[in-house]
């Protein structure tokens, strides 16, 4: 990478246009929004965001310090995303494009997804083992990252098939984040990314008595991000870095820090605690 600053997987990596802009602006790498084989199963709702403001009683004039989202992975057809990955690599051959992928509990499904995505020329994979609301009923997202036995099996499938480096993205919604990180590295992953969003309920509207974000009167726990999660992310990354230094060869593995990065100083804190790259998302 030309520098350690990375666009994290999410809305800033939704399509060709925004990823191209990131490369033009000088970002060291871009991680595309997570894709899976069958985008037709991904049903996003509106609204899907809620915010927390600083100040007395959540004043509407207060600074936004936290965001919750209930957005799922990419709902764009995989073939379109693959075409855009290929176009980006043709136009920016010397820039780092990382594909974030997530699939159901199926060895053949993972193998097919890896093969199709690799054919576009992407430089690496980030495996989404960590979305807190990422269709756990299909054994996707944090449903894998919170189960070390399942994680070891799926990492084995992935690393037996992939020919480019693999990062495993960790969930903070677990007692000891070093346990799944250790399993991922021992199962062949070249790096760890941490953290994904924190499971949360943003709040209840006391006038309507409905949860936020509210979709036709209903909601669901979602992922919490932004400035408020930064100290938690620093602690999780520090623990992973200490484990990696003690148990693995630092020269052969990488750690990407994520969580509440809004300034250069925020990024420097992750690097000082052992991260080799830093991802940015919500603030964009």
LOTOR-348628 format. One record per atom (N, C-alpha, C, CB): residue in one letter; x, y, z. Coordinates in steps of 0.1 Angstrom, whole numbers, plus 5000, padded with zeros to 4 digits. Glycine has a CB too. Layout:
BEGIN
AXYZ;...
REM end
This chain:
BEGIN
X500849885000;X500050005000;X500950125000;X499150005012;X500550234993;X501250354993;X501250435006;X500750454982;X500250405015;X500050455028;X499150365036;X499550605028;X499150375049;X498350285057;X496850315059;X498950275070;X496350415052;X495050465054;X494050405044;X494950615053;X493050335049;X492150245042;X490750285043;X492350095046;X490050285032;X488550305032;X487950175036;X487950345018;X487250175048;X486650045053;X485450005045;X486250065068;X485149875046;X483949825039;X482649885044;X483949675041;X481849935035;X480549995039;X480150085028;X480750075052;X479350185031;X478850275021;X479950345012;X477950385027;X481050375018;X482150445010;X482750344999;X483250495018;X482350215000;X482850124990;X481650054982;X483650014996;X480550124981;X479350074975;X479450044961;X478250164978;X480150124953;X480150114938;X481450174932;X478950184932;X481550154919;X482750204912;X483050354914;X482550174897;X481950434914;X482150574914;X482850624927;X480850644913;X482350574939;X482850614952;X484250554954;X481950574963;X484450434949;X485850364951;X486850434942;X485750214948;X486450474930;X487350554921;X487750684928;X486650574908;X486750754934;X487050874941;X488050854952;X485750934946;X487950744959;X488850724970;X490350704965;X488450594978;X490450634954;X491750614948;X492350754943;X491750514936;X491450834937;X491850964932;X492251054944;X490751024924;X491651034955;X492051124967;X493251074974;X490851124976;X493750954970;X495050914976;X494950814987;X495751034981;X493850754989;X493750645000;X494650524996;X492250605002;X495250465006;X496150355004;X495450234999;X496850325017;X494250215003;X493550094998;X492050125000;X493949965006;X491250044993;X489750054994;X489249914996;X489150114981;X488349895006;X487749775008;X486249785004;X487849725023;X485849714994;X484449724989;X483449684999;X484349654976;X482249724997;X481149675006;X480949525004;X479749755002;X480649455014;X480649315014;X479649255004;X480249265028;X480149154997;X479349094987;X479148944990;X479949104972;X478048884985;X477848744986;X477248694973;X476748714997;X477048564971;X476648504958;X475248554954;X476648354959;X474348554963;X472948584959;X472448714966;X472048464963;X472648824958;X472148954964;X470648964965;X472649064955;X469948874958;X468448884959;X467948844973;X467848784949;X468748784981;X468348744995;X468648865004;X469148624999;X469248964999;X469649085008;X468549185006;X471049145004;X467749205017;X466649305016;X466949415026;X465249235020;X467349535021;X467649645030;X466349725032;X468749735024;X466249795043;X465049875047;X465450015048;X464449815060;X464350105049;X464550245051;X463450295061;X464450325037;X463950375071;X465350415074;X466050305080;X465350545083;X467450315079;X468250215085;X469450265094;X468850125075;X469250395097;X470350465105;X469650535117;X471150555097;X470350545128;X469950625139;X471150685145;X469150545150;X471050805151;X472250875156;X472150915171;X472550995148;X473250915178;X473350965192;X474051095192;X473950855201;X473451195199;X474151325200;X474551345214;X473151435196;X475651415216;X476151455229;X475351575234;X477651495228;X475251595247;X474551705252;X473351655260;X474051795241;X472751745267;X471651705276;X470451655269;X471151835284;X470051535273;X468851475268;X468851455253;X467651555272;X470051435247;X470151405233;X469651525224;X469351285229;X470051645229;X469551765221;X469851755207;X470251885227;X468951795198;X469151795184;X470251885179;X467851835176;X470751965188;X471852055185;X473252005189;X471652195191;X473151885196;X474451835201;X475251765190;X474151725212;X476551755192;X477451685183;X477051535182;X478851705187;X477051485169;X476851345167;X478051265171;X476451315152;X477951175181;X479051095186;X478850945183;X479251115201;X477650905179;X477450765176;X476350745165;X477050695189;X476650645157;X475650605147;X475350455149;X476250625133;X474050425147;X473650285146;X473150255132;X472550245157;X473450145127;X472950105114;X472349965114;X473950115103;X471349945106;X470749805105;X470849765090;X469349795110;X471849825083;X472049795069;X472749665067;X472849905062;X472349595057;X472949465054;X474049475044;X471849365048;X474549365039;X475649375029;X475149425016;X476349235028;X475949425006;X475549484993;X474349404987;X476649474983;X473349484983;X472149434976;X472249444961;X470849494982;X473449484956;X473649494942;X474049354937;X474749604938;X473549324925;X473949194919;X475449164919;X473349174905;X475849044923;X477249014923;X477949044910;X477548874927;X477349014899;X477949034886;X478349174883;X477048974875;X477449264888;X477749414886;X478949454894;X476549494890;X479049404907;X480149434916;X481449384910;X479949384930;X481349254904;X482549204898;X483049284886;X482349054894;X482149324878;X482549414867;X483249534871;X481349444858;X482749594882;X483349724887;X484649694894;X482349784897;X484849584901;X486149544906;X487149534895;X486149414914;X486749464884;X487649454873;X488049584866;X487049354862;X487049674865;X487349804859;X488249884867;X485949874857;X488049884880;X488949954889;X490349904888;X488449944904;X490549774888;X491949724887;X492549744874;X491949574890;X491749754863;X492349794850;X492749934850;X491249764839;X492050024857;X492350164857;X493350204867;X491050244859;X493450124878;X494350154889;X495150034893;X493550214902;X495949984884;X496649854886;X497549854898;X497349814874;X498049974901;X499049984912;X498450024926;X500050084909;X497050024926;X496350054939;X495749924944;X495250164936;X495549924958;X495149804965;X493649804966;X495749794978;X492949704960;X491549684961;X491249554968;X490849684947;X490549564979;X490249454988;X488749424987;X490749475002;X488449294984;X487049254984;X486649204997;X486849144973;X485549255003;X484949205015;X483849105011;X484349315024;X483948985016;X483048875012;X482348815024;X483748775003;X481248755022;X480448685033;X479548585026;X479648785042;X479448465031;X478648365024;X477948275034;X479448285014;X476948205030;X476248105039;X477247995042;X475048055032;X476747915052;X477647805056;X477547685046;X477047745070;X478447705036;X478547615025;X479947615019;X477447645014;X480647505020;X482047505014;X482047534999;X482647365016;X481047474992;X481047504977;X480647654975;X480047414970;X479847704983;X479447844981;X480647944983;X478347884991;X481347914994;X482547994996;X483547984985;X483247955010;X483747864981;X484747834970;X484347904957;X484947684967;X483047904954;X482647964942;X482748124943;X481147934939;X482448174954;X482548314956;X483948364955;X481948364970;X484848294962;X486348324961;X486848324947;X487148234970;X486448214940;X486948204926;X486448314917;X486548064920;X485248344918;X484648454909;X485248584912;X483148454910;X485448614925;X485948744929;X487448754925;X485748774944;X488148654927;X489648654924;X489848684909;X490248524928;X488948634901;X489148654886;X489148794882;X488048574879;X488648884891;X488549034887;X489949094889;X487549104896;X490849034896;X492149094899;X492349164912;X492449184888;X491349144921;X491449204934;X492749164941;X490249174943;X493249244951;X494549214957;X494449134970;X495149344960;X493249134976;X493149064989;X491649044992;X493949135000;X491448965002;X490048945007;X490048995022;X489648805006;X488949055026;X488549075040;X487248995042;X488349225044;X487348905051;X486248815053;X485348865065;X486748665057;X484148895062;X483248955071;X482648845081;X482049025064;X483348825092;X482948735102;X482348815114;X484148645107;X481748925111;X481549015123;X480349115122;X482749105124;X479649115111;X478449205111;X477449155121;X477849205097;X477049245131;X476249195142;X474849165138;X476249295153;X474349215126;X473049185122;X473049135107;X472149315122;X474149065104;X474449015091;X473848875088;X475849015088;X472548865089;X471848745086;X472348625093;X471848725071;X472348625106;X472948515114;X472148385113;X472948555129;X470848405109;X470048285107;X470548195095;X468548315104;X471448255087;X472048185076;X473548155079;X471948265063;X473948155092;X475348135096;X476248235088;X475747995094;X475948355089;X476748455082;X477148565092;X475948525070;X478248635089;X478648745098;X479048705112;X477548845100;X478648775122;X479148745136;X478748605140;X478548845145;X477748545134;X477348405138;X478548315136;X476148365130;X479448345127;X480648265125;X481748315134;X481148275110;X481948445135;X483048505143;X482848485157;X483148655140;X481748455162;X481448425176;X481548275180;X480148485181;X481748195170;X481848055172;X483148005167;X480647975165;X484147975176;X485547945171;X485647815164;X486447945183;X484747725167;X484747595160;X484247615145;X483847485167;X483247685144;X482747715130;X483747805123;X481347785131;X484247905130;X485247995124;X486447915118;X485748095134;X486947825126;X488147745121;X487747665109;X488547645132;X486547605108;X486147525096;X486047615084;X484847455099;X485347735085;X485147815074;X486447885069;X484147925077;X487347925079;X488647975075;X489447875067;X489448025088;X489347745071;X490047635064;X489547635050;X489847505071;X488247635047;X487747635034;X488347755026;X486247645034;X488247875032;X488647995025;X490147995021;X488348115034;X490947955031;X492447965028;X492947855019;X493147965041;X492147745019;X492547635009;X492247674995;X491747505012;X491347774993;X490947814980;X491547944975;X489447834979;X491648044984;X492148174980;X493648174977;X491948274992;X494048254967;X495448264963;X496048404966;X495648224948;X495148484972;X495648624976;X495448634991;X494748734969;X496148734997;X496048745012;X494648755017;X496848865017;X494448705029;X493048705035;X493148775049;X492548565037;X492348875051;X492148925065;X490848875070;X492149085064;X490848845083;X489548805090;X489148925098;X489748675099;X487948975096;X487349085103;X486649045115;X486449175094;X487049085127;X486549035140;X485449115145;X487749035150;X484549045153;X483449115160;X483849155174;X482249025160;X483449265179;X483749305193;X482749245202;X483849455194;X481749185197;X480649135205;X480948995210;X479249135197;X481948985218;X482448855222;X483348885235;X483348785211;X483448795244;X484148815256;X485648845254;X483948695266;X486348755247;X487748775244;X488048765229;X488548665251;X488248885224;X488448895209;X489648825204;X488449045205;X490648805213;X491848735209;X491648585205;X492948745219;X490548525210;X490348385207;X489948365193;X489148335216;X488948435187;X488748415172;X489848465164;X487448485168;X490548575168;X491648625160;X492748515159;X492248755166;X493048455170;X494048345171;X493648225162;X494248295185;X492348195162;X491848085154;X492048115139;X490448055157;X491648245135;X491748285121;X493248275116;X491248425120;X494148325124;X495548325120;X496148185119;X496448405130;X495748095129;X496247955128;X495547885117;X495947895141;X494447935112;X493747865101;X494147915087;X492247875102;X495248005087;X495848045074;X495648185070;X495247965064;X494848265078;X494648405074;X495948485076;X493548465082;X496148575067;X497448655068;X497248785077;X497848705054;X496048815080;X495848935089;X494548935096;X496049055080;X494449035105;X493149055113;X492749195111;X493449015128;X491449225109;X490849355109;X489949365121;X490149385096;X490049475129;X489149485141;X489049635144;X489749405153;X487849675148;X486649595151;X485549625141;X486149625165;X484549545140;X483349575133;X482449645143;X482649445127;X481249675140;X480349755148;X479949675161;X479149805140;X479449755171;X479049695183;X477549685184;X479549785195;X477049565188;X475649545189;X474949645198;X475349395194;X473849705193;X473249815201;X471849825198;X474049945198;X471149895207;X469749955204;X469950105207;X468649885214;X469750185197;X470050325198;X469150395208;X469950395185;X467950355209;X467050425218;X465550405215;X467350565220;X464750455223;X463350455221;X462750595220;X462550375233;X462050625210;X461350755209;X460250765220;X460850775195;X460450845230;X459450855241;X458150915237;X460150925253;X458050975226;X456851035221;X455950925214;X457051155212;X456650845206;X455950745198;X456050605205;X456450735184;X456950595214;X457250465221;X457650355211;X455950415228;X458350405201;X458850315190;X460450315191;X458350355176;X461050205187;X462550205187;X463050275175;X463050055187;X464350315176;X465050385165;X466150295160;X465650525170;X466450285147;X465550345136;X464250265135;X466350345123;X463250335132;X461950275131;X461450255117;X460850365139;X461150125114;X460650085101;X459250035102;X461649985094;X458250115099;X456850085100;X456550035114;X456549975089;X457150095124;X456850065138;X457749965144;X455450015139;X458649905136;X459549795141;X461049835140;X459249665134;X461849765147;X463249785145;X463949655149;X463849905154;X465349655150;X466149545154;X467449595159;X466349445142;X468049525168;X469449565172;X470349575160;X469949465183;X471249675160;X472149705149;X473549725154;X471649815141;X474349775144;X475749805147;X476049945150;X476549765135;X476749965161;X477050095167;X478450135162;X476950105182;X478650255157;X479950305153;X480150455155;X480150275137;X481250515150;X481550655152;X482450675164;X480250735152;X482550805167;X483550845177;X483350775191;X483350995180;X482150745195;X481950685208;X482550545209;X480450675210;X482750475198;X483350345200;X484850335199;X482750255188;X485450455197;X486950455195;X487650395207;X487350605193;X487450435219;X488150375230;X488050225232;X487750445243;X486850175229;X486550035229;X487449965218;X485050005227;X487450025206;X488149965195;X489649965198;X487950045182;X490150075204;X491550075208;X491949965217;X491950215214;X491049935227;X491349825237;X491349695230;X490349835248;X490449675221;X490349545214;X491549525205;X489049535205;X491949625197;X493149615189;X494349595197;X493249745180;X494549665208;X495649645216;X495849495221;X495649735229;X494649435225;X494749295229;X495149205218;X493349255235;X494549235206;X494949145195;X496449165191;X494049185182;X496949285191;X498349315188;X499249245198;X498549465188;X498949245211;X499749185221;X499749025219;X499249215235;X498648975215;X498548835212;X499348795200;X497048785210;X499248875190;X499948845177;X501448855180;X499548945166;X501948955187;X503348975190;X503848855198;X503549105197;X503048805207;X503548695216;X503548565209;X502648695229;X502548545200;X502348405195;X502648395180;X500948365197;X502748505173;X502948495158;X504148585154;X501648535151;X504648555142;X505748635136;X505148765131;X506548555125;X505548875137;X504949005133;X505249035118;X505549115141;X506348985113;X506649015099;X505748945089;X508048975096;X505048845093;X504248765084;X502748795084;X504448625086;X502348875094;X500948905096;X500649055098;X500448825109;X499449095095;X499149235096;X497849255105;X498949305082;X497749375110;X496549405118;X496049535114;X496949405133;X494749545110;X494149665106;X493149715116;X493349645092;X493349835121;X492549895132;X491349965126;X493349985140;X490249955133;X488950015128;X488150055141;X488149915120;X487550175140;X486650215150;X486750365154;X486950135162;X485850445150;X485750585154;X486950675149;X485750585168;X487550645138;X488650725133;X488050845126;X489550645124;X488350965131;X487851085125;X489051185122;X486851155134;X490251165128;X491351255126;X492651175124;X491451345138;X493651235120;X494951175119;X495451125133;X495951275113;X495151195143;X495451155156;X494851025160;X495151265166;X493551015157;X492850885160;X493550765153;X491350895155;X493950785140;X494650685133;X495950655139;X494850725118;X496750755143;X498050735150;X497950645162;X498650865153;X496850665170;X496650585182;X496550435179;X495350635189;X495850405168;X495850255164;X497250205160;X494850235152;X497950285153;X499250245148;X500250235160;X499850345138;X500150325170;X500950315182;X500650195191;X500850445190;X499450145189;X499050025197;X499249895189;X497550035201;X499849905177;X500249785170;X499549755157;X499949665178;X498649845152;X498049825139;X498949865128;X496749905138;X498949795117;X499749825106;X499049915095;X500349705099;X497749905096;X496849995087;X495650035096;X496449925074;X495050145091;X493850195098;X492750215088;X494250335105;X491550175092;X490350185083;X489450305088;X489550055082;X488850365078;X487950475081;X486550455074;X488550615076;X485450485081;X484150455075;X483150555078;X483750325080;X482650555091;X481450635094;X481650785091;X481050615109;X482750835094;X482950985093;X482851025079;X484351025099;X483050935069;X482950965055;X481550985051;X483650865046;
REM end
